[in-house]
Amino acid sequence: MSDCLFCKIIAGDIPADKIYEDDDMVAFRDIAPQAPQHILIVPRKHIINLSDLSEAEDALIGKMMRTAAKIAADNGIGDGYRTIINNGAPAGQEVFHLHMHILGGAPLGPLVSK
């Protein structure tokens, strides 16, 4: 999509601190980190969110999870990190291109206060 921020990063039109790339996905550091380590994994294929995944993307989402573990280990947070995928604006999704957050590098509190 021509107006998608993440598609532009993937294409190299917008610079990013990329730390991983393969034929299926790109990972880069978040420009507004919410933890000492905040990395995004973005599939090259433009998929809006989890609700738009089809069975054809089952292998892709599995590969994203395995890649998250490798990236966490490679960045020194393999012993404690959180993965998050927001689905839709009510859940906090701001860029409507499926992406996974990897957060770590410090103790992480509960996601929702009681």
DAFEN-V60023 format. One line per field, one symbol per residue. phi: phi as a letter, one per 20 degrees, with the letter a starting at -180 (. if undefined). psi: psi as a letter, one per 30 degrees, with the letter a starting at -180 (. if undefined). burial: 1 if it has 24 or more other ideal C-beta (glycine too) atoms within 12 Angstrom, else 0. A space follows every 50 residues. Layout:
BEGIN
phi = ???
psi = ???
burial = ???
END
This chain:
BEGIN
phi = .fdegffffgfnfcfbefcbbbfdbccbfffcfdbgdccddcffffcfag fefdgfegfffffffffgffffffdmcfeabcdccecngfeofddebgbd edcanagdeffcfe
psi = kfgkeeeeeefgfkklikfkkafflkklkkfikglejjkkkkkekjkeae fgklffgeeeeeeeeeeeeeeeefgggffjlkkkjkjlefggkekijklk kjkaflkkalekl.
burial = 00010110110000010011000111111100011011111111111111 00000010011011001110110010100011111100000000111111 11110000000000
END
